[in-house]
Amino acid sequence: MKAVILGTGATIGTLGGKGGVKGFEERLNEVRPSWQDDYRNLKKAIDACKKSRDEKINLDQVWTRIDYYSKFRKILNGDYGSDASIELHKAVLVAYSFKKEISNICNKRHDFTLINELKELGRGDALISFNWDTLAENIVMKMLEESLIQSPDPDSSKYIQLIKPHGSLSWVHKKDGTVIFKEGSKPRLNPMTENDVDEDEAEPLVLGAVPVKSEIIEEVQRGDHIKVFTTISDQWRETIRVISQADEVVVLGYSFPNEDTYGRFLLREAVRNRPKKHRLPKIRYYALTEHRCDIEKAFREIFSDEVNYEYMGKIKRAKEL
């Protein structure tokens, strides 16, 4: 079995610098110049994060602030309210759906790293995407015309399986607790729109760029939220199953970040549970040169010092955008 693991670097590299949580405010300025008027509560939270007026705020900074004020509202005597959360989800959809870019890529035939690695996937292999965007699944289904199923699925061994442990902008979390994350057995390729998001109706099911991801804690996700926990835990269970069996792992733009402590733990457990007769998987990875040291350290921590990895260079972008 082969597994391809994607992080935000895969999208950033493919789209020539667009994407990622670090350039959130700059991305909003690019795609929605009026965002400060459209999302006044979000702007209030962003301004509170800044040490100076000219500082550019990352998505994780503002999302963490809104999340902490919600969790600790009795301690901090207030929060930003549900409006800030709704506006944040709308802004994330606007910033990271990449509808135009994905359409342009899928309507042309050209060579770039992501498509070259995805075309090597076959029946029973897995695409594990930690990205909210739907770039990779669109490439597989529209450009490569391969059958892709959304895990979990009883027929996973017959197709390429898509696993998304951090959710997706195309997944709908309704306020009655319902989660819509697939079309039959196929993945949902189209992100929700800004107009689809409403406090009393629905929002995209994405795990926020925050230190404590409540969606994966069963004790928190009770009542109407239990389906969120079930959906996300199923994705992680499938991730662990794949990593415990894979012979080859290709990593594109994912750094196994320290803030995802729970993810590192779960992946280490997946490696620990590999049958003794299975060798450690061979790892090939793509990343910026300056990130190599941290990524290779993560490989050794997760897979052991005996892990075999090979650096493949930077991600080659799709030029026709």
C-alpha angles and dihedrals in degrees: 000000000000125000128196114200119199131196133176090279089069091059095040092049094045094047095044101252101332120126136029130109096263096072097043099127093041090049091052091050088053101047101028112025089176095056094113090062095037095049105035096159091049090050089053090055093046092050090051089056094055124097090193134018093247096050115117114224126221121224092244091057096054095037090051092049093051091044094049093047088053094048095042100035093127091052095044093039096236146010141218092266131231091292091069091052092048091048090048092054091048091050092049090053091049093047102041110027091091092194095158094045093048091048091051093048095047094048094058135058113229143133126263138141100258096053092044091056096041092052089062092063116105142176112320094015123120138229108203109191121185088184126106092211123087099225097117098046091048090053093050096047102034106030101028094030091217125153109254125182128196111239137266095057132140090229095053092124091060098056144027105278126217117213121184112184093177097047128240141261086238094059115096120215107192121203091241087065097259116140121202109192105147142035103230100308094331126093122256106252102186120074120226114263127240089251091057092064116091134155092233098038121033149321134192115278103237129144105240126239090256134121096241113046102199093190092077096049109092095199090059098043099068131141113002091006098059092095089058090054091046093050095049096040089052089056091051092046090055090047091054092047092053095046090048090057107029120118093192132028125192116194120197118186098333117125101184087238121220091235089065090069091151090053093052090049093050092047091049089053090050090054092045090053095053111120110261091239090061115088119220110276120260109247127210117183142186122207145132112284093243091058097053098093095053094044094049090048088054091050090055093046094049103034100026131253090287094066116129113221135167127199112227099185133245123334112266111229129232102250100198102079 
